[in-house]
Each structure stands twice: as structure tokens, then as C-alpha cells.
């Protein structure tokens, strides 16, 4: 697999996540399955493309564009631009497997 950014390594090349079984934990969390990972996002934080394909204004757009409500006036207008960079995002997610 190609490197997606400097220092990128597929999950299979990373050291195992330490799991410390404890008698106080439910069985799932004391098992090797507890070391599995996951990914999650919030659309406003990653999508961007604020005025494309009929996207309507959201409560977060109104909030972020209200002076003094966000750090340095940052908004989600571009965000991580996943709307345009979805192919790279999919490759990043595949590299985690």
C-alpha cells in the first residue's frame, strides 16, 4: 500500500494495543476483542462544501458565523473537505484494516 502521508503505517504494522484484563471489567472489555478500534466523524467537522449540491444552512452554520462564538472565527465551510477528498478518506479507512 502506498504511503498516504509521511510516517503513515497500516494498522497491521503498528504494535498491538495493550489490553490489561481486570476482574472488575465486564467480560468483553477483558478479552482480546477490546483492542479493536473504530472510526467516527461528525459531518460538520469533516465535510465542508457548505454551498454545494443543495446543502442547506444548519444550526451549526448559523452558530459558527456568529461573531465571537468560535475560536478565531473558524467555521465548517471548508472543514477537512471530505466532500471533495472522499477518495483519500476511503483509502485512509482501508489502511486501518
SELUM-720855 format. One record per residue: residue number from 1; residue in one letter; chain; x, y, z of N, C-alpha, C, CB in turn. Coordinates in nm, 3 decimals. Glycine has a CB too. Example, Ala and Ser with C-alpha at 12.3 -4.5 7.8 and 13.67 -1.06 7.14 Angstrom:
SELUM-720855
- 1,A,A,1.319,-0.569,0.780,1.230,-0.450,0.780,1.320,-0.330,0.780,1.131,-0.447,0.905
- 2,S,A,1.285,-0.225,0.708,1.367,-0.106,0.714,1.290,0.003,0.787,1.408,-0.060,0.572
//
This chain:
SELUM-720855
- 1,X,A,0.084,-0.118,0.000,0.000,0.000,0.000,0.088,0.124,0.000,-0.095,0.000,0.121
- 2,X,A,0.048,0.224,-0.076,0.122,0.349,-0.083,0.108,0.425,0.048,0.072,0.434,-0.201
- 3,X,A,0.211,0.503,0.078,0.203,0.588,0.197,0.109,0.704,0.167,0.344,0.640,0.239
- 4,X,A,0.016,0.728,0.257,-0.082,0.834,0.237,-0.033,0.967,0.292,-0.213,0.797,0.301
- 5,X,A,0.061,0.965,0.387,0.124,1.084,0.440,0.256,1.041,0.501,0.033,1.155,0.545
- 6,X,A,0.350,1.132,0.523,0.479,1.093,0.581,0.461,1.022,0.714,0.568,1.217,0.599
- 7,X,A,0.526,0.908,0.728,0.519,0.832,0.852,0.399,0.739,0.862,0.517,0.925,0.967
- 8,X,A,0.313,0.738,0.759,0.194,0.652,0.760,0.234,0.506,0.763,0.105,0.680,0.637
- 9,X,A,0.167,0.428,0.850,0.183,0.283,0.853,0.046,0.220,0.864,0.275,0.239,0.972
- 10,X,A,0.020,0.114,0.788,-0.107,0.043,0.804,-0.121,-0.010,0.946,-0.119,-0.072,0.702
- 11,X,A,-0.243,-0.027,0.990,-0.269,-0.075,1.125,-0.198,-0.208,1.151,-0.419,-0.091,1.146
- 12,X,A,-0.188,-0.291,1.048,-0.124,-0.422,1.065,0.024,-0.410,1.101,-0.139,-0.504,0.939
- 13,X,A,0.085,-0.294,1.078,0.227,-0.275,1.108,0.248,-0.202,1.241,0.294,-0.197,0.997
- 14,X,A,0.141,-0.167,1.309,0.154,-0.098,1.437,0.165,-0.199,1.550,0.034,-0.003,1.460
- 15,X,A,0.228,-0.162,1.660,0.236,-0.254,1.774,0.096,-0.280,1.829,0.328,-0.196,1.885
- 16,X,A,0.074,-0.397,1.890,-0.060,-0.429,1.942,-0.100,-0.332,2.053,-0.064,-0.572,1.994
- 17,X,A,-0.229,-0.304,2.057,-0.284,-0.219,2.162,-0.285,-0.299,2.292,-0.428,-0.169,2.125
- 18,X,A,-0.229,-0.244,2.400,-0.224,-0.322,2.524,-0.362,-0.339,2.587,-0.130,-0.254,2.624
- 19,X,A,-0.393,-0.459,2.627,-0.517,-0.487,2.697,-0.480,-0.548,2.831,-0.610,-0.583,2.615
- 20,X,A,-0.525,-0.486,2.935,-0.497,-0.537,3.069,-0.624,-0.595,3.128,-0.441,-0.426,3.160
- 21,X,A,-0.639,-0.729,3.123,-0.760,-0.788,3.181,-0.771,-0.752,3.329,-0.758,-0.940,3.164
- 22,X,A,-0.892,-0.723,3.369,-0.917,-0.687,3.508,-1.041,-0.761,3.556,-0.933,-0.533,3.524
- 23,X,A,-1.041,-0.813,3.677,-1.160,-0.881,3.727,-1.278,-0.786,3.745,-1.129,-0.949,3.860
- 24,X,A,-1.253,-0.656,3.743,-1.360,-0.558,3.762,-1.429,-0.518,3.632,-1.305,-0.435,3.828
- 25,X,A,-1.378,-0.565,3.519,-1.435,-0.528,3.390,-1.533,-0.634,3.341,-1.325,-0.507,3.287
- 26,X,A,-1.637,-0.592,3.265,-1.724,-0.691,3.201,-1.641,-0.780,3.109,-1.839,-0.622,3.122
- 27,X,A,-1.685,-0.903,3.080,-1.606,-0.997,3.001,-1.556,-0.942,2.867,-1.687,-1.119,2.975
- 28,X,A,-1.638,-0.865,2.795,-1.591,-0.814,2.666,-1.466,-0.730,2.680,-1.701,-0.732,2.598
- 29,X,A,-1.464,-0.640,2.779,-1.351,-0.549,2.795,-1.226,-0.618,2.849,-1.389,-0.436,2.885
- 30,X,A,-1.239,-0.736,2.899,-1.124,-0.811,2.947,-1.076,-0.911,2.842,-1.158,-0.883,3.077
- 31,X,A,-1.136,-0.906,2.723,-1.100,-1.000,2.617,-1.012,-0.932,2.513,-1.226,-1.058,2.551
- 32,X,A,-0.945,-1.011,2.427,-0.864,-0.952,2.319,-0.947,-0.864,2.225,-0.796,-1.061,2.240
- 33,X,A,-1.078,-0.888,2.213,-1.161,-0.806,2.126,-1.164,-0.660,2.171,-1.303,-0.861,2.121
- 34,X,A,-1.131,-0.635,2.296,-1.133,-0.498,2.346,-1.028,-0.412,2.279,-1.112,-0.498,2.497
- 35,X,A,-0.932,-0.474,2.212,-0.827,-0.397,2.147,-0.866,-0.354,2.005,-0.699,-0.477,2.142
- 36,X,A,-0.987,-0.390,1.960,-1.028,-0.348,1.826,-1.055,-0.198,1.828,-1.153,-0.427,1.777
- 37,X,A,-1.036,-0.133,1.715,-1.054,0.011,1.705,-1.176,0.045,1.624,-0.931,0.076,1.645
- 38,X,A,-1.199,0.171,1.608,-1.311,0.218,1.528,-1.287,0.361,1.483,-1.440,0.208,1.607
- 39,X,A,-1.376,0.408,1.400,-1.367,0.544,1.348,-1.504,0.608,1.357,-1.314,0.545,1.202
- 40,X,A,-1.504,0.737,1.380,-1.630,0.811,1.382,-1.602,0.954,1.338,-1.695,0.808,1.523
- 41,X,A,-1.701,1.017,1.282,-1.689,1.156,1.242,-1.819,1.228,1.270,-1.651,1.167,1.092
- 42,X,A,-1.813,1.358,1.262,-1.933,1.441,1.266,-1.932,1.519,1.135,-1.936,1.538,1.394
- 43,X,A,-2.040,1.516,1.062,-2.041,1.573,0.927,-1.994,1.717,0.924,-2.180,1.564,0.869
- 44,X,A,-2.036,1.800,1.017,-1.997,1.941,1.013,-1.846,1.956,1.028,-2.068,2.020,1.124
- 45,X,A,-1.783,1.866,1.102,-1.640,1.876,1.127,-1.555,1.831,1.007,-1.603,1.794,1.247
- 46,X,A,-1.611,1.752,0.916,-1.526,1.699,0.810,-1.571,1.733,0.668,-1.517,1.553,0.823
- 47,X,A,-1.699,1.753,0.644,-1.747,1.760,0.507,-1.704,1.884,0.430,-1.894,1.754,0.506
- 48,X,A,-1.726,2.001,0.485,-1.702,2.123,0.408,-1.812,2.139,0.303,-1.563,2.121,0.342
- 49,X,A,-1.776,2.195,0.186,-1.870,2.210,0.074,-2.000,2.275,0.118,-1.899,2.074,0.009
- 50,X,A,-1.987,2.384,0.190,-2.103,2.446,0.254,-2.210,2.493,0.156,-2.057,2.563,0.336
- 51,X,A,-2.172,2.529,0.034,-2.271,2.579,-0.062,-2.284,2.492,-0.185,-2.234,2.719,-0.105
- 52,X,A,-2.262,2.362,-0.174,-2.265,2.274,-0.291,-2.378,2.174,-0.285,-2.133,2.202,-0.303
- 53,X,A,-2.425,2.138,-0.402,-2.527,2.034,-0.421,-2.652,2.051,-0.335,-2.466,1.901,-0.390
- 54,X,A,-2.694,2.175,-0.318,-2.819,2.199,-0.247,-2.811,2.187,-0.096,-2.921,2.108,-0.296
- 55,X,A,-2.690,2.183,-0.041,-2.677,2.174,0.105,-2.739,2.298,0.166,-2.528,2.157,0.148
- 56,X,A,-2.827,2.280,0.258,-2.890,2.392,0.326,-2.812,2.435,0.448,-3.031,2.357,0.365
- 57,X,A,-2.845,2.553,0.499,-2.780,2.605,0.619,-2.828,2.527,0.741,-2.808,2.756,0.635
- 58,X,A,-2.734,2.496,0.830,-2.766,2.423,0.953,-2.753,2.515,1.073,-2.674,2.300,0.968
- 59,X,A,-2.796,2.465,1.188,-2.780,2.543,1.310,-2.632,2.568,1.340,-2.846,2.472,1.429
- 60,X,A,-2.545,2.475,1.303,-2.401,2.494,1.326,-2.345,2.602,1.234,-2.325,2.363,1.305
- 61,X,A,-2.396,2.612,1.112,-2.352,2.720,1.022,-2.387,2.856,1.084,-2.419,2.706,0.882
- 62,X,A,-2.509,2.869,1.132,-2.552,2.995,1.194,-2.465,3.025,1.316,-2.702,2.989,1.235
- 63,X,A,-2.446,2.926,1.402,-2.365,2.944,1.523,-2.222,2.985,1.489,-2.364,2.816,1.607
- 64,X,A,-2.158,2.912,1.398,-2.017,2.938,1.367,-1.996,3.072,1.298,-1.962,2.827,1.280
- 65,X,A,-2.097,3.122,1.231,-2.085,3.251,1.162,-2.129,3.368,1.251,-2.168,3.249,1.034
- 66,X,A,-2.164,3.339,1.375,-2.199,3.446,1.470,-2.069,3.495,1.535,-2.301,3.395,1.579
- 67,X,A,-2.035,3.623,1.518,-1.909,3.675,1.571,-1.891,3.642,1.720,-1.902,3.827,1.552
- 68,X,A,-1.770,3.596,1.753,-1.735,3.566,1.891,-1.775,3.429,1.941,-1.796,3.667,1.978
- 69,X,A,-1.839,3.347,1.858,-1.885,3.215,1.903,-1.781,3.105,1.886,-2.011,3.178,1.829
- 70,X,A,-1.686,3.122,1.794,-1.585,3.018,1.772,-1.446,3.078,1.782,-1.604,2.951,1.635
- 71,X,A,-1.349,2.991,1.810,-1.209,3.033,1.820,-1.162,3.089,1.687,-1.120,2.914,1.864
- 72,X,A,-1.114,3.211,1.688,-1.062,3.281,1.570,-1.162,3.286,1.455,-0.934,3.213,1.523
- 73,X,A,-1.291,3.277,1.486,-1.393,3.286,1.382,-1.399,3.166,1.289,-1.371,3.408,1.302
- 74,X,A,-1.341,3.052,1.331,-1.341,2.933,1.246,-1.483,2.884,1.218,-1.258,2.821,1.311
- 75,X,A,-1.503,2.832,1.098,-1.633,2.775,1.059,-1.609,2.639,0.994,-1.709,2.871,0.960
- 76,X,A,-1.716,2.570,0.961,-1.706,2.442,0.892,-1.724,2.455,0.742,-1.808,2.346,0.947
- 77,X,A,-1.708,2.577,0.689,-1.731,2.597,0.546,-1.642,2.507,0.460,-1.706,2.742,0.510
- 78,X,A,-1.517,2.490,0.501,-1.427,2.400,0.428,-1.400,2.275,0.512,-1.294,2.472,0.393
- 79,X,A,-1.386,2.292,0.642,-1.359,2.182,0.735,-1.241,2.098,0.684,-1.485,2.093,0.753
- 80,X,A,-1.254,1.965,0.686,-1.149,1.878,0.633,-1.169,1.851,0.484,-1.146,1.746,0.710
- 81,X,A,-1.272,1.909,0.427,-1.304,1.898,0.284,-1.325,1.755,0.237,-1.195,1.961,0.202
- 82,X,A,-1.382,1.674,0.323,-1.407,1.534,0.289,-1.503,1.522,0.170,-1.464,1.461,0.410
- 83,X,A,-1.586,1.622,0.150,-1.678,1.620,0.036,-1.601,1.604,-0.095,-1.763,1.750,0.032
- 84,X,A,-1.486,1.672,-0.104,-1.405,1.664,-0.226,-1.294,1.560,-0.216,-1.344,1.799,-0.255
- 85,X,A,-1.254,1.526,-0.095,-1.140,1.434,-0.074,-1.184,1.296,-0.028,-1.043,1.493,0.027
- 86,X,A,-1.309,1.258,-0.057,-1.361,1.131,-0.006,-1.280,1.010,-0.052,-1.505,1.114,-0.049
- 87,X,A,-1.221,1.016,-0.171,-1.143,0.900,-0.217,-1.021,0.878,-0.128,-1.099,0.920,-0.365
- 88,X,A,-0.956,0.985,-0.088,-0.842,0.974,0.004,-0.890,0.924,0.139,-0.769,1.112,0.019
- 89,X,A,-1.005,0.974,0.185,-1.060,0.930,0.313,-1.089,0.780,0.313,-1.188,1.008,0.345
- 90,X,A,-1.143,0.731,0.203,-1.172,0.587,0.194,-1.042,0.507,0.200,-1.249,0.554,0.063
- 91,X,A,-0.938,0.554,0.132,-0.809,0.485,0.139,-0.753,0.485,0.280,-0.709,0.550,0.043
- 92,X,A,-0.768,0.596,0.351,-0.722,0.601,0.490,-0.796,0.498,0.575,-0.742,0.743,0.549
- 93,X,A,-0.926,0.489,0.558,-1.003,0.391,0.635,-0.964,0.248,0.598,-1.153,0.411,0.611
- 94,X,A,-0.940,0.222,0.470,-0.896,0.088,0.429,-0.763,0.052,0.491,-0.887,0.080,0.276
- 95,X,A,-0.676,0.152,0.507,-0.544,0.124,0.563,-0.550,0.083,0.709,-0.454,0.246,0.548
- 96,X,A,-0.662,0.110,0.775,-0.676,0.071,0.916,-0.705,-0.077,0.933,-0.787,0.151,0.980
- 97,X,A,-0.749,-0.142,0.828,-0.784,-0.283,0.838,-0.664,-0.373,0.839,-0.873,-0.322,0.724
//
